[in-house]
Amino acid sequence: MRKALLALLFCFTPLHAAELTLELPGGTRTLDTATLLAHPQAQEVAIPDDVSYKRTMHYRAVPLAALLDGVSPAQHLQAVALDGFAAELAAEPLLARDGARAWLAIEDPARPWPPLAEGKPSAGPFYLVWTDPKAADIGPEQWPFQVVRIRYLPSVAERFPALRPAADANAEVRAGFAQFQKNCLACHRINGAGDAQFGPDLNIPHNPTEYLAGDFLPRYIRDPQSLRRWPQGKMPAFPAQVISDEELAQLIGYLRHMAGRKVQP
């Protein structure tokens, strides 16, 4: 669904200078392409194995931390794309200046980026990319593209109580909730809770742990097309490099726990 929306935007939206809106604790401001390209900390960065382009890419980019005035490591941000895709992001890794480092890549209208695929738009106007992402276990969902807004929000647990595990849930379930936020929440809801508009609700009317028995659910998460192959399938694969076996077990533990906590939206 997201690719179809992006294709529609590409057909009707010419490449031009864009604006990024920052809604942060210190206030709201808007920065345009020219301002960001001329930012005093802007520089050329090389991104090996770019998540979206699947190859080495070079960008004019600004350290994201330089734009997040007033944001503290304990806070929570959301990056919103042109099509409404919303990536939930903990602030702490975004503010890091060593190890894994977040950058806002800026598409120059005079030097447009290549399309993401044939007939598709590019990752612009703004794209959150990482150098040395493995140092902080940064996953693909933490690379939102076509970003137009970055905003401070309360944590997911505060905003959506229906996503929370029970207060007495064990450590594995709580860890699984963290994995769900990192890897699934951008596309899926649970109990109708969440901002996602792309994938199905994972608890209402049925939780996948209720209808995918044996090892079918982990196999499906690892490679959706290996179980259900169809041209319109949009769910990406989550190989061991993205989510380890231990983390996958935690995620499934959380889903199984939430099957017993259904709340009709």
JOHU-V536077 format. One record per residue. N is the residue number from 1. PHI is phi in whole degrees, -180 to 180 (999 if undefined). PSI is psi in whole degrees, 0 to 359 (* if undefined). Layout:
BEGIN
n:N phi:PHI psi:PSI
n:N phi:PHI psi:PSI
END
This chain:
BEGIN
n:1 phi:999 psi:317
n:2 phi:-63 psi:320
n:3 phi:-64 psi:322
n:4 phi:-65 psi:318
n:5 phi:-64 psi:319
n:6 phi:-64 psi:321
n:7 phi:-63 psi:321
n:8 phi:-64 psi:316
n:9 phi:-61 psi:320
n:10 phi:-63 psi:322
n:11 phi:-68 psi:328
n:12 phi:-113 psi:356
n:13 phi:-116 psi:106
n:14 phi:-70 psi:153
n:15 phi:-71 psi:125
n:16 phi:-153 psi:173
n:17 phi:-57 psi:136
n:18 phi:-117 psi:175
n:19 phi:-128 psi:141
n:20 phi:-113 psi:125
n:21 phi:-99 psi:129
n:22 phi:-112 psi:115
n:23 phi:-110 psi:94
n:24 phi:-120 psi:169
n:25 phi:-55 psi:329
n:26 phi:-84 psi:357
n:27 phi:133 psi:180
n:28 phi:-110 psi:137
n:29 phi:-146 psi:159
n:30 phi:-124 psi:131
n:31 phi:-120 psi:134
n:32 phi:-95 psi:173
n:33 phi:-56 psi:312
n:34 phi:-61 psi:318
n:35 phi:-63 psi:318
n:36 phi:-71 psi:321
n:37 phi:-63 psi:330
n:38 phi:-96 psi:7
n:39 phi:-57 psi:139
n:40 phi:-60 psi:338
n:41 phi:-100 psi:5
n:42 phi:-67 psi:141
n:43 phi:-156 psi:169
n:44 phi:-84 psi:130
n:45 phi:-127 psi:144
n:46 phi:-103 psi:132
n:47 phi:-119 psi:98
n:48 phi:-68 psi:146
n:49 phi:52 psi:49
n:50 phi:-53 psi:132
n:51 phi:-61 psi:321
n:52 phi:-84 psi:323
n:53 phi:-98 psi:350
n:54 phi:60 psi:31
n:55 phi:-163 psi:175
n:56 phi:-71 psi:131
n:57 phi:-126 psi:154
n:58 phi:-122 psi:133
n:59 phi:-135 psi:152
n:60 phi:-86 psi:121
n:61 phi:-145 psi:156
n:62 phi:-116 psi:135
n:63 phi:-55 psi:126
n:64 phi:-59 psi:326
n:65 phi:-57 psi:331
n:66 phi:-70 psi:344
n:67 phi:-103 psi:351
n:68 phi:-99 psi:57
n:69 phi:-60 psi:132
n:70 phi:82 psi:0
n:71 phi:-89 psi:134
n:72 phi:-106 psi:158
n:73 phi:-58 psi:331
n:74 phi:-80 psi:353
n:75 phi:-87 psi:178
n:76 phi:-130 psi:140
n:77 phi:-126 psi:162
n:78 phi:-134 psi:130
n:79 phi:-103 psi:123
n:80 phi:-110 psi:132
n:81 phi:-96 psi:172
n:82 phi:-55 psi:324
n:83 phi:-92 psi:7
n:84 phi:93 psi:354
n:85 phi:-57 psi:132
n:86 phi:-125 psi:116
n:87 phi:-96 psi:126
n:88 phi:-86 psi:128
n:89 phi:-135 psi:123
n:90 phi:-67 psi:140
n:91 phi:-72 psi:329
n:92 phi:-55 psi:308
n:93 phi:-67 psi:333
n:94 phi:-69 psi:334
n:95 phi:-92 psi:351
n:96 phi:-64 psi:141
n:97 phi:-112 psi:358
n:98 phi:-130 psi:161
n:99 phi:68 psi:224
n:100 phi:-64 psi:129
n:101 phi:-132 psi:132
n:102 phi:-89 psi:137
n:103 phi:-130 psi:144
n:104 phi:-97 psi:107
n:105 phi:-80 psi:138
n:106 phi:-118 psi:122
n:107 phi:-82 psi:121
n:108 phi:-84 psi:120
n:109 phi:-56 psi:334
n:110 phi:-78 psi:342
n:111 phi:-137 psi:71
n:112 phi:-64 psi:150
n:113 phi:-76 psi:160
n:114 phi:-69 psi:159
n:115 phi:-65 psi:153
n:116 phi:-67 psi:333
n:117 phi:-163 psi:171
n:118 phi:-59 psi:128
n:119 phi:79 psi:5
n:120 phi:-108 psi:163
n:121 phi:-76 psi:179
n:122 phi:-84 psi:183
n:123 phi:-83 psi:0
n:124 phi:-79 psi:175
n:125 phi:-79 psi:335
n:126 phi:-135 psi:143
n:127 phi:-142 psi:127
n:128 phi:-86 psi:113
n:129 phi:-121 psi:166
n:130 phi:-132 psi:140
n:131 phi:-100 psi:140
n:132 phi:53 psi:51
n:133 phi:-63 psi:332
n:134 phi:-65 psi:337
n:135 phi:-64 psi:337
n:136 phi:-126 psi:19
n:137 phi:54 psi:47
n:138 phi:-77 psi:127
n:139 phi:-98 psi:169
n:140 phi:-58 psi:328
n:141 phi:-71 psi:352
n:142 phi:-97 psi:18
n:143 phi:-119 psi:57
n:144 phi:-65 psi:139
n:145 phi:-116 psi:171
n:146 phi:54 psi:37
n:147 phi:-72 psi:137
n:148 phi:-128 psi:349
n:149 phi:-149 psi:138
n:150 phi:-126 psi:124
n:151 phi:-135 psi:146
n:152 phi:-79 psi:134
n:153 phi:-141 psi:156
n:154 phi:-58 psi:164
n:155 phi:-62 psi:161
n:156 phi:-57 psi:317
n:157 phi:-63 psi:325
n:158 phi:-72 psi:318
n:159 phi:-74 psi:327
n:160 phi:-130 psi:79
n:161 phi:-57 psi:332
n:162 phi:-68 psi:349
n:163 phi:-88 psi:344
n:164 phi:-74 psi:139
n:165 phi:-70 psi:167
n:166 phi:-61 psi:153
n:167 phi:-60 psi:331
n:168 phi:-97 psi:15
n:169 phi:-62 psi:146
n:170 phi:-76 psi:175
n:171 phi:-63 psi:324
n:172 phi:-65 psi:318
n:173 phi:-66 psi:318
n:174 phi:-64 psi:321
n:175 phi:-65 psi:324
n:176 phi:-65 psi:325
n:177 phi:-62 psi:319
n:178 phi:-64 psi:321
n:179 phi:-67 psi:323
n:180 phi:-62 psi:315
n:181 phi:-62 psi:320
n:182 phi:-73 psi:319
n:183 phi:-110 psi:341
n:184 phi:-122 psi:331
n:185 phi:-67 psi:337
n:186 phi:-66 psi:338
n:187 phi:-121 psi:339
n:188 phi:-124 psi:151
n:189 phi:-110 psi:166
n:190 phi:-134 psi:131
n:191 phi:57 psi:31
n:192 phi:76 psi:1
n:193 phi:-96 psi:135
n:194 phi:131 psi:167
n:195 phi:-97 psi:354
n:196 phi:-66 psi:147
n:197 phi:-127 psi:8
n:198 phi:-105 psi:314
n:199 phi:-107 psi:171
n:200 phi:-73 psi:159
n:201 phi:-65 psi:137
n:202 phi:-97 psi:15
n:203 phi:-138 psi:333
n:204 phi:-119 psi:125
n:205 phi:-81 psi:340
n:206 phi:-136 psi:145
n:207 phi:-86 psi:139
n:208 phi:-59 psi:336
n:209 phi:-70 psi:347
n:210 phi:-88 psi:339
n:211 phi:-127 psi:358
n:212 phi:-114 psi:97
n:213 phi:-88 psi:170
n:214 phi:59 psi:227
n:215 phi:-98 psi:15
n:216 phi:-69 psi:323
n:217 phi:-66 psi:309
n:218 phi:-60 psi:324
n:219 phi:-64 psi:321
n:220 phi:-65 psi:317
n:221 phi:-65 psi:320
n:222 phi:-65 psi:320
n:223 phi:-156 psi:87
n:224 phi:-55 psi:321
n:225 phi:-71 psi:346
n:226 phi:-74 psi:340
n:227 phi:-108 psi:324
n:228 phi:-136 psi:100
n:229 phi:-101 psi:117
n:230 phi:-153 psi:148
n:231 phi:-59 psi:331
n:232 phi:-88 psi:4
n:233 phi:-63 psi:126
n:234 phi:-111 psi:344
n:235 phi:-68 psi:128
n:236 phi:-76 psi:163
n:237 phi:-79 psi:150
n:238 phi:-122 psi:81
n:239 phi:-70 psi:175
n:240 phi:-62 psi:335
n:241 phi:-69 psi:337
n:242 phi:-95 psi:314
n:243 phi:-138 psi:120
n:244 phi:-70 psi:169
n:245 phi:-59 psi:319
n:246 phi:-64 psi:316
n:247 phi:-67 psi:324
n:248 phi:-64 psi:319
n:249 phi:-63 psi:322
n:250 phi:-64 psi:316
n:251 phi:-61 psi:314
n:252 phi:-66 psi:325
n:253 phi:-62 psi:320
n:254 phi:-66 psi:315
n:255 phi:-61 psi:317
n:256 phi:-63 psi:320
n:257 phi:-62 psi:317
n:258 phi:-72 psi:340
n:259 phi:-60 psi:333
n:260 phi:-92 psi:8
n:261 phi:-130 psi:43
n:262 phi:-68 psi:135
n:263 phi:-132 psi:119
n:264 phi:-67 psi:129
n:265 phi:-69 psi:*
END
